[in-house]
Amino acid sequence: MTGHSKLEELRAKYGDTSGGNFYDPRFKRVADKLFSSTGTRVAPYAGLPTFLTAPYRALGEDFDLSGLDVALIGVPMDLGVTNRPGSRFGPRALRTIERIGPYNHVLDCAPVHELRVADIGDVPFASRYRLEHSHQDIEAFFSKVVERAVLPLSVGGDHSITHPILKAVGRERPVGLIHIDAHCDTGGAFDQTKFHHGGPFRNAVLDGVLDPQRTIQIGIRGSAEYLWEFSYDSGMTVTHAEEITSTGIPAIIDRARKVVGDGPTYLSFDIDSVDPSFAPGTGTPEVGGLTTRETLELIRGLKGINLVGGDVVEVAPQYDATTNTAHVGAQVLFEILSLMVFSPSLMR
C-alpha cells in the first residue's frame, strides 16, 4: 500500500498538472512535439488521413522532395494477383487506421518526428487495366524518389509491385532483402506473363537488382513449395514458418542479420505472413503463420540494419470486416519506419 508521504509527493507532482506535463526526458521529448501549451493534442480521428498521420507533401510538376529522409507512398495496383483481388484498396485502408504511434517504446523512437518524413500520395497510373504498364509507372516514380536520395516506404497493392521498386532501389548495386511472407514469390511465368505477385523476386534477381546470397525469406508455408525451386537454386535462405516454433524468433533474427550483413537491404512484408486468425484480409491466406506479437518481435530485432527501403503489401480490406488486417499492416509500416531511424543510410 502506498504510504502517506509518497501519496503526498505524487499529489504535489501530478495533482494539478495538465496532460502535457512530463518529467522523464525520454517521454518529454515526444510529448513536447504533440501537446500544445494548454495540454491538448490533435484528436486521432481528426484531419485528413495520411499514412501514420505523417505530413502530406503535394509533389507538383517539379517532384519536390527537398528536405525529406523518407517518402511514404501508396501503390494501389493489384493486377498481378493469382487468387482474390482487392489489395488496390490497401493504401486507403492503412491511411484510415488511427492511433499508430507516435512512440515506439521498444526501439525508443518517434519516427514521424525524428525523421523528415511525408506521405507523398499514390503512384499515378496511366492505365488501371495494363499490368506491365503499371510496373513501368511504378519504376519511373520510385526512380525519381531514389535519385533524390530519399528512402521509399510503400504500401501496396499486390506483391508484384516490389519488382519495379527493386529495379529503382537496386539500380546502382543489387540490394539484400529481408522478405517476410507465406510464399517465396520466386515462381516462373504462367498465363503468358512473368509479371505477377508470385514471381517478383525471381525477376529482380534475373534483372541484377537483388542479391540472392543476401536474401532471406521468413515465414514460408503452405502448399506452393514446389513453385519455389528458384529460391534454393539461387542461394536464398528460406526459413519456413514451422522453424519459428522450434528455433524461436531470436534465432531467426540472428540468421537474418547474418544473411544481409552490413550492405544495403530492402524489407518487404506481405501481410499473409501473419496467420489469418490475426489478418484474414488478404488474397492468399495460409494458416500456421506468425502471430502479431512474433511479427513485432521479429521486425524490432532488425534494428541497425542498413535499410534502404521497404513495403507492406497484399492488404485486401474487403475480406476483413473487423479492420484487423489493416491495423496490423499499419503497425508493421510504423515498425519499418522506426527501423529507418537507425539505418546507417539515414543516421547522421
C-alpha positions in Angstrom: 0.0 0.0 0.0 1.3 3.5 -0.9 2.4 5.4 2.2 1.1 8.8 3.1 4.3 10.6 2.3 4.6 9.0 -1.1 1.0 9.8 -1.9 1.5 13.5 -0.9 4.6 13.5 -3.1 2.6 12.2 -6.1 -0.2 14.8 -5.4 2.3 17.6 -5.4 3.9 16.5 -8.6 0.9 15.4 -10.6 -2.3 16.6 -8.9 -2.7 19.9 -10.8 -0.6 19.3 -13.9 -2.0 19.1 -17.5 -1.7 16.1 -19.8 1.3 17.9 -21.5 3.5 17.9 -18.4 6.2 15.3 -18.4 9.3 14.9 -16.3 11.1 11.9 -17.8 13.3 13.2 -20.6 12.6 10.1 -22.6 8.9 10.8 -22.7 9.1 14.6 -22.7 11.0 14.7 -26.0 8.0 13.0 -27.6 5.3 14.8 -25.7 6.7 18.2 -26.5 6.1 17.6 -30.1 2.5 16.6 -29.6 1.0 18.7 -26.8 0.0 22.3 -27.0 0.9 24.8 -24.2 -2.6 24.1 -22.8 -2.0 20.4 -22.6 -4.1 19.4 -25.6 -3.2 17.4 -28.7 -4.9 16.7 -32.0 -7.6 14.0 -31.8 -6.5 10.8 -33.6 -9.7 10.8 -35.7 -9.5 14.5 -36.8 -8.0 15.9 -40.0 -7.2 14.3 -43.4 -5.9 10.7 -43.1 -2.3 10.0 -44.1 0.0 7.1 -43.5 0.9 7.2 -39.8 -0.5 10.7 -39.6 2.6 11.9 -41.4 2.5 15.3 -43.1 1.2 15.3 -46.6 3.5 16.6 -49.4 2.0 17.5 -52.7 4.7 16.9 -55.3 3.7 19.2 -58.1 5.3 19.1 -61.5 8.8 19.5 -60.1 8.5 16.4 -57.9 9.8 18.3 -54.9 11.1 16.0 -52.2 13.6 18.5 -50.7 14.2 18.1 -47.0 12.8 14.6 -46.8 14.5 11.4 -45.4 11.6 9.0 -46.1 8.7 9.2 -48.5 5.6 7.2 -47.7 4.0 6.1 -51.0 0.7 4.3 -51.9 0.8 1.8 -54.7 -2.9 0.9 -55.3 -2.5 -1.8 -58.0 -3.5 -5.4 -57.8 -3.5 -6.6 -61.4 -0.9 -9.3 -60.6 -3.0 -11.4 -58.2 -3.5 -15.1 -58.7 -6.4 -15.5 -56.3 -8.6 -12.9 -54.7 -8.2 -9.3 -55.8 -8.7 -6.2 -53.6 -5.3 -5.1 -52.4 -5.6 -2.0 -54.6 -7.6 -0.7 -51.6 -4.8 -1.4 -49.2 -3.2 2.1 -49.2 -6.6 3.8 -48.5 -7.3 1.3 -45.7 -4.0 1.9 -44.0 -4.4 5.6 -44.1 -7.6 5.4 -42.2 -6.1 3.5 -39.3 -5.7 5.8 -36.3 -3.6 5.6 -33.1 -0.5 4.0 -34.7 2.5 5.6 -32.9 3.9 8.1 -32.4 6.2 6.4 -29.9 7.9 3.1 -30.3 8.6 2.1 -26.7 10.8 -0.9 -27.7 13.0 0.9 -30.1 12.7 4.2 -28.1 11.9 6.5 -31.0 9.1 8.5 -32.5 9.9 8.1 -36.2 7.5 10.5 -37.8 9.0 13.2 -35.6 12.6 12.1 -35.6 12.9 11.6 -39.4 11.9 14.1 -42.1 9.0 12.1 -43.5 5.9 12.8 -45.6 3.1 10.9 -47.2 3.6 11.9 -50.9 0.4 10.3 -52.2 -0.1 7.4 -54.6 1.8 6.4 -57.7 -0.1 7.8 -60.7 -1.0 5.1 -63.2 -1.6 5.7 -66.9 -4.0 2.7 -67.1 -5.9 0.8 -64.4 -6.0 -2.2 -66.7 -2.5 -2.9 -68.0 -0.2 -4.7 -65.6 3.1 -4.3 -67.4 2.5 -0.6 -68.0 1.7 -0.2 -64.3 5.0 -1.7 -63.4 6.7 0.8 -65.7 4.8 3.6 -63.9 6.0 2.3 -60.5 9.6 2.0 -61.6 9.6 5.5 -63.0 8.0 7.0 -59.9 10.3 5.3 -57.4 13.4 6.1 -59.6 12.6 9.8 -59.0 12.4 9.2 -55.3 15.7 7.2 -55.1 17.5 9.8 -57.3 16.7 12.4 -54.7 18.4 10.3 -52.0 15.1 9.7 -50.2 14.2 6.3 -48.9 10.9 4.9 -50.2 8.5 3.1 -47.8 5.4 2.0 -49.7 2.0 0.3 -49.2 0.6 -1.9 -51.9 -1.0 -3.3 -53.8 -0.1 -6.8 -54.6 3.4 -8.2 -54.2 4.3 -7.7 -57.9 4.9 -4.1 -57.1 8.1 -4.9 -55.3 9.9 -5.9 -58.6 9.7 -2.5 -60.2 10.5 -0.9 -56.8 13.7 -3.0 -56.5 14.6 -2.0 -60.1 14.7 1.6 -58.8 16.3 0.9 -55.4 18.9 -1.6 -56.7 19.8 0.1 -60.0 23.3 1.2 -58.9 24.0 -2.0 -57.0 22.0 -5.1 -56.1 20.5 -4.9 -52.6 19.9 -7.5 -50.0 16.4 -8.5 -48.9 14.5 -9.5 -45.8 11.3 -10.9 -47.1 8.6 -11.9 -44.6 5.8 -13.8 -46.4 3.9 -17.1 -46.5 5.2 -17.6 -50.1 8.7 -17.3 -51.6 7.3 -15.5 -54.7 10.0 -16.8 -56.9 7.8 -18.6 -59.4 8.1 -18.5 -63.2 5.9 -17.2 -65.9 2.4 -18.5 -66.3 -0.8 -17.4 -68.1 1.5 -15.7 -70.6 3.3 -13.3 -68.2 6.1 -13.3 -65.6 4.8 -10.1 -64.0 2.5 -11.5 -61.3 2.7 -11.5 -57.5 4.1 -15.0 -57.3 7.4 -14.1 -59.1 8.8 -10.6 -58.2 11.9 -11.8 -56.5 12.9 -14.2 -59.3 12.5 -11.3 -61.7 14.5 -9.0 -59.5 17.4 -11.4 -59.3 17.5 -12.0 -63.0 17.4 -8.3 -63.6 20.6 -7.9 -61.4 19.0 -5.7 -58.8 18.6 -8.2 -56.0 21.4 -10.3 -54.5 20.1 -13.8 -53.7 23.0 -14.6 -51.5 21.9 -11.7 -49.2 18.2 -12.6 -49.3 16.3 -14.3 -46.5 12.7 -15.4 -46.8 10.9 -15.9 -43.5 7.5 -17.5 -42.7 7.2 -19.7 -45.8 4.5 -22.3 -45.7 1.5 -23.7 -47.5 1.1 -26.0 -50.5 3.1 -24.0 -53.1 6.5 -25.2 -52.0 7.1 -26.9 -55.4 7.0 -23.5 -57.1 10.0 -22.1 -55.1 12.9 -24.0 -56.7 14.5 -20.7 -57.8 14.9 -19.6 -54.2 17.1 -22.6 -53.4 18.9 -22.7 -56.7 19.9 -19.1 -56.5 21.2 -19.3 -52.9 18.4 -17.6 -51.0 17.9 -18.5 -47.3 14.4 -20.0 -46.9 13.0 -20.1 -43.4 9.8 -22.0 -43.0 7.1 -21.0 -40.5 7.5 -24.4 -38.9 11.1 -23.5 -37.9 9.9 -20.5 -35.9 8.4 -22.6 -33.3 11.4 -24.9 -32.9 14.2 -22.3 -33.1 12.5 -19.2 -31.8 12.3 -15.6 -33.0 15.7 -14.5 -31.6 17.4 -17.3 -33.6 15.6 -16.2 -36.8 16.6 -12.6 -36.2 20.2 -13.6 -35.8 20.0 -15.6 -39.0 18.5 -12.7 -40.9 21.2 -10.2 -39.7 24.0 -12.6 -40.7 22.5 -13.1 -44.2 22.1 -9.4 -45.1 25.2 -8.2 -43.3 26.1 -4.5 -43.4 25.1 -3.9 -47.0 22.1 -2.0 -48.3 18.9 -4.0 -47.6 15.3 -3.8 -48.5 12.5 -5.1 -46.3 9.3 -6.5 -47.9 6.4 -7.5 -45.7 3.5 -9.5 -47.1 0.5 -9.4 -44.7 -0.2 -13.1 -45.5 2.9 -13.9 -43.4 0.7 -13.3 -40.5 -1.7 -16.0 -39.5 -5.3 -15.4 -40.9 -6.7 -15.6 -37.4 -5.0 -12.2 -37.0 -5.1 -10.9 -40.5 -7.7 -12.5 -42.7 -8.0 -9.6 -45.2 -5.6 -10.8 -47.9 -5.8 -12.6 -51.3 -3.9 -15.8 -50.5 -4.3 -16.6 -46.7 -2.3 -19.5 -45.3 -2.9 -21.0 -41.8 0.0 -21.6 -39.5 1.5 -18.1 -39.8 3.2 -15.6 -37.5 1.3 -14.1 -34.6 1.2 -10.3 -34.3 3.5 -10.5 -31.3 6.0 -12.6 -33.2 5.8 -10.2 -36.1 6.7 -7.2 -34.0 9.5 -9.0 -32.2 11.0 -10.1 -35.5 10.9 -6.7 -37.1 12.2 -4.8 -34.0 15.1 -7.2 -33.8 16.4 -5.9 -37.1 17.3 -2.5 -35.5 20.5 -1.2 -37.1 20.4 -3.0 -40.4 21.3 -0.8 -43.4 17.7 -0.3 -44.6 17.2 1.5 -47.9 13.5 0.9 -48.5 10.6 -1.2 -47.6 7.0 -2.1 -48.3 3.8 -3.6 -46.8 1.7 -5.4 -49.4 -1.4 -7.6 -50.0 -3.8 -6.0 -47.5 -7.2 -6.6 -49.1 -9.5 -4.9 -46.6 -12.9 -6.1 -48.0 -12.2 -9.6 -46.7 -11.9 -8.3 -43.1 -15.0 -6.7 -41.6 -13.1 -6.1 -38.3 -10.3 -3.9 -40.0 -7.8 -6.0 -38.0 -5.7 -6.7 -41.2 -5.3 -3.0 -42.0 -4.5 -2.4 -38.3 -1.7 -5.0 -38.4 -0.4 -3.6 -41.7 -0.3 0.0 -40.4 1.5 -1.2 -37.3 4.1 -3.0 -39.4 4.5 0.1 -41.5 5.2 2.0 -38.3 7.8 -0.6 -37.2 9.6 -0.4 -40.6 9.7 3.4 -40.4 11.1 3.0 -36.8 13.9 0.9 -38.1 14.8 3.6 -40.6 15.6 5.9 -37.7 18.6 3.6 -37.0 19.5 2.8 -40.6 23.2 3.8 -41.5 21.7 5.2 -44.7 20.0 7.9 -42.7 21.9 8.3 -39.4 23.8 11.5 -39.2 
